[in-house]
Amino acid sequence: MKVSFNIDQEVLSEFPDAQVRFVAAYGLQNTRPWTDVAKQLQGVEERVASGEWQPFQETDLAIASWHDAYRRFGTNPRKFRPSIDALNRRLTRSGQLPRINPAVDAYNLVSVTFGVPAGAFDAAGLAHQVTIRFARPGDSFTPLGEPNVVEEPNSDKGEVVYAQGSQVLTRHWNYRDSDNTKVTEETRTVVFILERISAAAISSRQMTDAQSALAEFIQPHADHVALAAIDATAPVADVLER
């Protein structure tokens, strides 16, 4: 069964620069440490501690562009922070990035390095089509880490979500992921995502470089890796074939 991703035309009308790049990984080995990722994470933290490198700040276009987008679809970005903002704030404040599992750590590393929101879905929880669209009445969402909680995204103001049918996989575009598709040590097939909302903030070349960097981290730990992308010129892509 193929899994396709698409951006709804209503979302593209509001955010014509939106682009999502995918890395699909089959046969992922996520139980053992990825020493290359661990080493580079440590290197980033050491550079922050020494003052050699500063994480992206709210005033940088990479983050400011997402704040602007959140406001446009009715979300307060300081209450519900875009993932790229929350991750860089944590790195600035504590000098450290979270350690979740190797696959998640890899996309967090790429996120802070390139200034793009990143995430991943366990393919076992994906239906045949996932759409980036505005929330609708009747949508439901189970927050990460809260498997017994069900929320209804805000459809009045047009909150952007990833959804399959009425099941929402992310809220506020990339603020929070669903518990139903979280990536764990046991996950074997994963769809990684990298996002941009503004071409002025993040060029297509930067997106391609981020996608390549993530693929390079994943390839030694997977049987097969495949790349795909969606944007206004090609809003639909078959990302996964199971």
C-alpha positions in Angstrom: 0.0 0.0 0.0 1.3 3.4 -0.9 1.2 6.4 1.5 0.8 9.7 -0.2 1.2 13.2 1.3 -0.5 16.3 -0.1 -0.9 20.0 0.7 -4.5 21.2 0.3 -5.0 24.0 -2.2 -6.6 26.3 0.5 -3.4 26.0 2.6 -1.2 26.7 -0.5 -3.4 29.8 -1.3 -2.5 31.2 2.1 1.1 29.9 2.2 2.3 29.6 -1.4 6.0 29.0 -0.4 5.2 26.0 1.8 7.4 23.1 1.1 7.8 19.7 2.8 10.6 17.3 2.1 10.5 13.7 3.1 12.9 10.9 4.0 11.3 7.5 4.1 13.2 4.9 5.9 12.6 1.1 5.7 14.0 -1.5 8.0 15.2 1.2 10.5 17.4 0.1 13.4 16.5 2.4 16.2 17.5 0.4 19.2 21.2 0.8 19.1 23.1 4.1 19.5 23.8 6.1 16.3 27.4 7.1 17.2 27.6 9.6 14.3 24.5 11.5 15.5 25.5 11.3 19.1 28.9 12.8 18.3 27.5 15.7 16.3 24.9 16.5 18.9 27.7 16.7 21.5 29.6 18.9 19.1 26.7 21.3 18.7 26.3 21.6 22.4 30.0 22.2 22.9 29.9 25.0 20.3 27.0 26.6 22.0 28.7 26.4 25.4 31.9 28.0 24.0 30.0 30.8 22.3 31.3 29.6 18.9 27.7 29.1 17.6 24.4 30.6 18.6 21.0 28.8 18.1 18.4 30.4 15.9 16.5 33.2 17.7 12.9 34.4 17.5 14.1 37.4 15.4 15.8 35.2 12.8 13.7 34.7 9.7 13.8 30.9 10.0 11.7 31.3 13.2 10.0 34.6 12.6 8.4 33.3 9.4 6.7 30.6 11.4 5.5 33.0 14.0 3.9 35.0 11.2 2.3 31.9 9.8 0.9 30.8 13.1 -0.7 34.2 13.7 -2.2 34.1 10.2 -4.0 30.8 11.0 -5.1 32.0 14.4 -2.5 30.5 16.7 -0.5 32.5 19.3 3.1 31.4 18.6 4.2 32.3 22.0 1.6 30.1 23.6 1.9 27.2 21.1 5.5 27.5 19.8 6.5 26.2 16.4 8.8 23.2 16.9 11.8 25.0 15.5 11.3 27.8 18.0 10.8 25.5 21.0 13.8 23.4 20.2 16.2 26.3 19.7 14.9 28.0 22.9 15.7 24.8 24.8 19.2 24.7 23.3 19.8 28.4 24.1 18.4 28.1 27.7 20.0 24.7 28.8 22.8 24.3 26.3 21.5 20.8 25.5 19.2 19.1 23.1 16.9 16.3 24.3 17.9 12.7 23.8 14.8 10.7 22.9 15.9 7.9 20.6 18.4 7.9 17.7 15.9 8.6 14.9 14.3 11.5 16.8 17.7 12.8 17.9 18.8 12.8 14.2 16.0 15.0 13.0 16.3 17.3 16.0 20.0 17.8 15.0 19.1 18.6 11.4 16.4 20.9 12.6 18.6 23.2 14.7 21.5 23.0 12.2 19.4 24.1 9.2 16.7 26.1 10.9 13.8 24.0 9.6 11.0 22.3 11.6 11.5 18.5 11.5 9.4 15.5 12.7 8.6 11.9 11.9 5.7 9.5 11.7 5.8 5.8 12.5 4.4 4.3 9.2 2.4 1.7 11.1 0.0 4.4 12.2 -0.4 6.0 8.7 -3.3 5.5 6.3 -3.0 5.7 2.6 -3.3 9.5 2.4 -2.1 12.3 4.7 -3.2 15.9 4.0 -1.9 19.2 5.3 -5.1 21.2 5.6 -7.1 23.5 7.8 -8.8 21.8 10.7 -12.5 20.8 10.3 -15.3 20.2 12.8 -15.2 16.6 14.0 -11.4 16.3 13.8 -9.7 14.5 16.7 -6.2 14.5 18.1 -4.4 12.4 20.7 -1.4 14.3 22.1 2.0 12.8 22.3 2.5 11.2 25.7 -1.3 11.3 26.5 -2.8 8.2 24.8 -6.1 8.5 26.7 -6.7 12.2 25.8 -8.7 13.3 22.8 -8.6 17.0 21.6 -10.5 18.7 18.9 -8.3 21.2 16.9 -9.6 24.7 16.4 -11.6 24.7 13.2 -13.0 28.2 13.7 -9.8 30.0 13.1 -8.3 27.6 10.5 -5.6 25.8 12.5 -3.3 23.9 10.0 -2.9 20.2 10.7 -1.6 17.0 9.2 -4.6 14.7 9.0 -5.8 11.4 7.6 -9.5 11.5 7.4 -10.7 13.1 10.7 -7.6 11.8 12.6 -5.1 14.6 13.2 -1.4 13.8 13.3 -0.1 17.2 14.3 -1.6 20.3 15.8 -0.8 23.9 14.8 1.1 22.6 11.8 4.2 21.5 13.8 3.5 22.4 17.4 2.7 18.9 18.7 2.6 15.4 17.4 0.1 12.6 17.9 0.8 9.7 20.2 -0.6 7.4 17.5 2.3 7.9 15.2 5.2 8.5 17.6 8.6 7.1 16.7 9.9 4.7 19.3 12.9 2.3 19.5 10.7 -0.4 18.0 9.7 1.6 14.9 10.9 0.0 11.7 9.4 2.1 9.0 9.4 5.9 9.3 8.5 9.0 7.3 10.7 11.9 8.3 9.5 15.4 7.4 11.3 18.8 7.0 9.2 21.9 6.5 9.5 25.5 5.3 6.8 28.2 5.2 8.8 31.1 3.6 11.2 31.0 0.6 12.8 34.2 1.9 13.6 32.5 5.2 14.7 29.1 3.8 15.6 28.6 0.2 14.9 25.4 -1.7 18.6 24.7 -1.8 18.7 24.8 2.0 15.8 22.5 2.1 17.5 20.1 -0.2 20.7 20.3 1.9 18.7 19.5 5.1 17.0 16.6 3.4 20.4 15.2 2.2 21.9 15.6 5.6 19.1 13.8 7.3 19.2 11.0 4.7 22.9 10.6 5.3 22.3 10.2 9.1 19.6 7.6 8.5 21.1 5.5 5.6 23.7 3.5 7.8 20.8 2.5 10.1 18.2 1.5 7.5 17.7 -1.1 4.8 16.5 1.5 2.3 15.9 5.2 2.2 13.8 7.2 -0.3 13.3 10.9 -0.8 10.3 13.0 -1.9 8.9 16.5 -1.7 5.7 18.5 -2.0 5.1 22.2 -2.7 2.9 24.4 -4.9 4.4 23.0 -8.1 3.8 19.4 -7.1 1.4 19.3 -4.1 1.1 15.5 -4.0 3.7 12.8 -3.6 3.8 9.1 -3.0 6.2 9.0 -0.1 6.0 5.4 1.1 5.3 2.0 -0.4 4.6 -0.8 2.1 
